[in-house]
Amino acid sequence: MPDSLRNIIFSNFDPLYTFHSGFLKEIEQRLALWEGRSNAHIKGDYQRIGDVMLKNIQGMKQLTALLQRHSEVLVQLEQAARSSRKQEVLCREFELQKVCYLPLNIFFLRPLHRLMHYKQILERLCKHYPPHHADFRDSRAALADISEMAAQLHGTMIKMENFQKLLELKKDLIGIDNLVVPGREFIRLGCLSKLSGKGLQQRMFFLFNDVLLYTSRGMTASNQFKVHGQLQLYGMTVTESEDEWGVPHSFTLFGPRQTVVVAASTAAEMDKWIEDIKMAIDLAEKCNGLAPELLASSPPESKSPEDSTVDQESEDDLSSSRTSLERQSPHRGNTTVHVCWHRNTSVSMIDFSIAVENQLSGNLLRKFKNSNGWQKLWVVFTNFSLFFYKSHQDDFPLASLPLLGYSVTIPSESENIHKDYVFKLHFKSHVYYFRSESEYTFERWMEVIRSATSSACRTRILSHKDSHPY
């Protein structure tokens, strides 16, 4: 690892690690006193958390400058991997370890995401407490401080999330040059069927604020998607065309040099694509377009970041009812892009941002459709997936379940569950039951999982006016 990269990583993250280690220790000590049986006569003095949160959030404000520099870490890590084969291999090998259950660069965003989670915790706490509660004043003061800090760093986080997404998509695509350029914003990716002389063919589309790419999944060891074409958004128009072509949920993209007819899997998917494409066209018109060409002018290099490291996945690998938790999905074969391909759905940058706000971990009991017993697991919900651990002390998950395309409901009487606080996850014939410990945790799990299994509200949270960190 280059000294400059090592220095910027450790100078940014060591102080954060030290601070949060102390913060965690204080939280654990307070909870131990809160739940302890000794000193019952003064227990009420310890059944509060706002003072601990306030003290540490005020200390955290001293780290704002470090958090603002996190974008430099992502930029330097990308530059090092691009210029050094050794560094590229180092990052790839780390990502293939079980402990790295998400793309590596997502972990560099976690300190910024944590601010948002502290804010949400304090919002729920202040909503729970009556104004006269002994803990209300400190909790409200802590909420005001973390809200100010989160607002100050919001722009940095949005830019970093977009940059991280472009870097991640670059790994999934071949036959493309210069995907990561200043000013480019990711908007939506997902499956559409493209109408050709051979009929409808499944294609993966990638929408940015200046261009729409369409690809097919390559039958290679790396499972990457090969880019077949690009549609410049500047000068494009889009119209529904179901009546014209007799294809359900179809629409036509009229570009300056090419016209393409595509069909979505559902009316809702079509509406999301059309709305986002129209918005992207407006952005391109205002910016007069960005890079004129993205496609590689020569055949793509044979070397790819994931060559010879991943087996091909199937629908069964992604969504079958596993008989053993130890069964692992291939790392790149389980990315959001591949899940969308197999589930025939799409996901937007709005969905990714909502997913960041809806992360949760805790104990759940899980039951398969055809099993009798319940298995207790530590479950982490992040990045549209449930990750299963034997306990919260484990370093890596035993297995995962991507939830894009799934529905979450309450079991019916005919399913004979006969337990409280149970929710059901199902996709086609794949069914899982999960039982939580209380009404509150049941409602929290339902809330966050619905955020991944339901369509996002159509509120645009990215602004094309934001500058990017690269």
N, C-alpha and C positions, 0 to 999 in steps of 0.2 A: 504494500500500500504506500503511495507517495506520502512523504512527510507532510506536505501541505494539506492533503486530504485527512490524514490521521489527526493533525493538529486542529483542524476546523471541526471535526466530529467530536473529539474529546473536549475541546474548549467549550463547545456548545452544550454537550449532553452530560458531562460530568457534574457540573453545578446543578443541573436539573435532577439528576439521579440522587445526588446527596440531599437536596432539599426534599424531594418526595419520599425518600427513605425516612427522614425525620418526621414528616407529615404523617406517613402511614403508622409509624410507631406511636405517635400521640393519639391517633384515631383508635388504634387497637387497645391502648391503655385505657382510654375513656370508655370504650365499649365493654372492656373487662370489668371495670368498676360499675358500669350501668347494670350489667347482667349478674354481677357477683352477689353471693348470699351473705357475705360478711358486711359489717357496718351498715346494717339495714336502717338504723336510725338517721344516717346521713346520706342514704342512697339517693334521695331526691336531689341533692346537690350535684350529683354526677349524671343524672338523667337529662342531660342537655349536650348539645354538640355544636351549637352556634358559636360559642366562644372559641372553640378549637378551630373551626372553619375561619372565623374572622381573623384570628392571629396569623394563621398560615397563609391566607389569601393576601393579607397585607404584606407578608414576607415575600410572597410570589411576585408581587408587583415590581420588586427589585430585579426580576429576571426578564422583564419585558424586552429589553434590548437583545438578549440572547434569543428569545423566541422570534423576534423580527429577522434574525439572521439565519433561520432554519432553511430558507430558500437557497442560500449559498451552499449549504451542504448537499442538497439534491443536485444542484447544477454541477458542483465539483465531482460528485460521485458519477454522474453521467459522463462528464468529460474524461474522467480517468478510465472508465470502462470502454469508452470509444477509442481512446488513444493507446490503451495497453491491453493486449490479449491476456496477460497474466491477471490483471485486475478484473477483466470480464469473467474469466474462469473462476476467480475467487468469489465474486458476487453470485455467480450461477451455482457454485457448489454449496454456498451458504443457503441459498433459497431452496435447494433440494433436501436440506436437513428437515427432520420432522418438526423441530422447534420453530421453524420459519413457516408457519401455516398460512401466512398471507404474503403477497409480494413484498420484497424487502423495503422498497421505498415508502410503502404505506406506514411502516413503523416510525419513519422519520416525521410523519405528520401527527403521531399520537400525542405529543405534548400540547400541541395546539387544540386537538380534539378534546383533551382533558379539561381545558378551560370551559368549553361548552357543556361538558357533563357536570362540572361543579355548579355551573349556573343553573342547570336543570334541577339538580338535587336541591339546591337552596330555594328555587321557586316552589317545588313541591313541599318543602319543609315550611316555608312561610304561608303557603295555602293551608297546610294542615293545622298550624298553631293558631289559636285565638290571639288577638292583639295583647291581651293581658298575660299571656304565658311568659314564664321567666326566660325562656330561650328565644322569644320572638325578636327582641331588640337586636341582639347580636347576629341572629340569622338574617334579619333585614339589612343590617349594615354590611354583612359579608356579601349578600346578594348585590347590593349597590356597587361594591368594590369590584366583584368579579364581572359584573355586567359592563362596567366601564373598561376593564381590561380586555374583555372579549370583543367589545366594539372596536377598540383600538387596534386589535390584531385580526379583525375579520377580513380585511382586504388581503392581508398576507396569506391567510388560510385559503381563501378562494383561489388565489393565484397558484399556490402550491398544489392544491387539489387538482386543478386543471393541468398543471405541468406534470404531476405524477401520472395522471390518466393518459396523457400523450405518450409518456415514456413506456407505460405498460402496454398500450395499444401497439406501439412500435415493435414489441416483442412478438405480438400475435400476427403481424402482417409481413408478407414478403412481396417483392416486386414494387417497392415504393421508396422514393428518396425524400428526405427532408420533411418528414411528418411533423417533427418538432421544430416549429419556427415561431419567432416573436409574433404575437397577436392572434395566433390560431387558438380557437376554443372548441373543445369537444362538446357536442350537444346530445347525440343519441346514437346507439348502436343496436342492431337486432336483425331478425330474419324478415325478409320479404321474398316472395316468389316473383321472378322476372320472366316476363312473357317473351319468348323467342320463337324461331321457326320450329323448334322441337317441342314447343308447348311451355308450360310453367316449370321453371327450374328454381330450386331453393338457392338463395344467395344471402350472404351476410352484408349488410349495408352499414356504413360508418358516416355519420353526418357531423360536419364541422361548420364553423361560421363562414366558410368560404368555398367548401367543396363537399360533394357527396361521393364516397367511394363504394363500389360494389365488388364483392369477392366471392370465391368459393373455397370450401375447406379442402386443403391439400392432403392427399393420402401419403404423408411423409412421417418420418420418425418424430418431427418436431410439432406436428399437428397445427402448423400455421395456416393462415388464410391467404390465398394468392389473390392479389388485386387484378381484376379484369378490366376495370375502367373507372374513369372519374367523370363527374358531371360538375362543371363549374356553376356555382349558384348565381353569379352575376348575370342577369338577363334571363334567368329561368322563370318559368311559370308552372303551376301545378293545378290539375283539375281532376275531380272524380270522374271515372270512366267505366263504371260497372255496366251501364246501359249500352255503351258503345261496343264493349268487348264481350259482354255476357259472362264476365268473371266476377264473382263476389268480392267485395271489399277492394276493388282495383282502382288505381289512379294513374294518371299519366304525367310524366315529367318532361316538359318541353324545354330543352336547352338550346343555346345558340348553335351548337354543332351536332346535337344528338337528341333523339326523343326516346324515352324508355317508359314502358308500361310495366307496372308492378302491382302485386296483390298482397294485402296483409292477411293474417290468419283470422282476424275478427274485425268487426266494425270499430270497436274501441281502439284496437291497434292502428287501424287506418286513420282514425281521427287524430291520434297522437302524432303519427308520422307527418300527416299533412300540416298540422298546426306548427310542429317544430320546423319543418322544411320552409314553410312560409315565413316564419320568424327568422330563420337563417338567411333566406333570400333578402329580407329587409336589411339585415346586418351587412350582407355583402354589398347591397346597393349603396348603403351609407358609406362603406369603406372603399367603394369602387373595386372590390375584389382584393385578393391577397396574392399568394404565389401562383404564377400562371400554370406551372406543371408540377405534378407530384410523382407521376409514374417514372420508374427507373428507365433510363434511356438504353440500358444494356441489360442482359439477363442478370437476375439477382445473384449475388455471391452464394456459393455453396455453403459457406459457413453461416450458421445461425446460432443465436444464444443458447438454443436448447437442443442442438443436434445430438442424436444418439443417446438422449437422456430420458426420453419419455415414451412409453408405450401408447398405442392408439387406444382411445376410450370408446365406450359404447354407451347407449342410453342406459343399459343395465348398470354400468359402472357408476353412473351419476345418480340414479334414482331408485334402484331396486331396494327392496327390503333386505338389508344385510343380515345374514345369519350370524355374523361375527363382527364385533366392533373393530377388530384388528385389521379389517379389510381397508386398504388405502386406495384412494383415487390418485391417478397420475397428477403431478403438480400442475403442468401447463394444460393438461386435459380437463382441469376442473376450474379454469378461469371463468370469469363472468361471460366472456365472449363465447366460450364453448357451451356453457350452460344455456345461454340464449339460443344457440344453434340447435341444441337437442330439444329444448322446450318450445321452440318456435315462437319466441317472444322478443321483446326489446326492453332496453333500459336507458334512461336518460341521465344527464349530469344532475338534474334535479333529484332523481331517484337516489343517486350516489350521495348527494348532500343530505337528503333526508335520512339515508341509512346511517350516516355518521352521527346524527342526532338520536338515533334509536338503537343503541347498543345496550346489551344487558347480559348479566351472568348470574348464575345461581343454581341451586339443586333442583332437579326435576326427576320424576319417575317416568320411565319410558316403557311402552308396550307396543309390540308389533301386532298387526291385524290378526295373525293366526297363532299368537302365543298367549299363554295364560298368565304368566308372572310379570311383575313390574321390576325394572332394573333402575336403581338409583344412580344418577350421573350428575357430574358437574357440567353444565351446559353454558357455552358462550355464544351469544348471537352477535355477529358482526359481518359486514360485507355481504349481506343477503344470505348468510349461511349459518346453520347451527353447527358448532364444534363440540364434540363429546369427549369428556375427560372422566377418568375414574374418580378423581377428586380435584379440588381446587389447587392442590399442591403439585400436581403433575406439570412437567415442563412442556409437554406437547400433547395435542389431541389424538385420540385413538381413531377417530373417524369424523366425517362431516356430512352434512346434508344441505345442499344448495336449495333455497326455497323459491327462487324465481319460477313462476308458473304454478306454484302450489296454492291451495285454498286452505284457510283456517276457519274451522267451524266448531260448534258444540256437538258432541255425539248424540245421536238420537236414541230413543228408548229401545229400539230394536237391536241396537248394538250391544246391549247388556253390559255396559261398563259399570254402572252402579257405584260410582265414586264421585266425590265432590272435586271441584276445581280442575276438571279435565278438559283439554282442548284437543282437537283432531286436525292433523295435517294430511292432506290428500292431493295426489296428482295422478290422474288416470286410475290405474288399479293399485297404486302404492299408497298405503295408509299407515300413519303413525299416531299413537295416542300419547299425550304427555299430561302428567298430573303434578300440580304445584302444591305448595305447602299451606297456602292461605288464600283468602279471597283477594287480598291486596296484590300478592305476587301473581296470582292468576290473571288479574286485570292488567298488570304491567306486561306480562308475557304476551297477552292478546294484543295489547297496544303496539308493542314494538314489532311483532311478527306481521301484523296487518300492514305496517308501513312498508314491508318488503313484498307482500303478496297482493297488495292493492295498488291501483294506479295512483301516481303522484298527482297532487293538485297542479293545475297548469299555471302556477305562479312562477314567473321567470326570476331566478335569483342571481344569474350571472349577468353582468353588464359588459357589453362590448367595449365600453370606454375604459375598463380596467386595463392597466398595463401589466405585462407578465415579467417574471423574474429571470428571463433568459435572453 
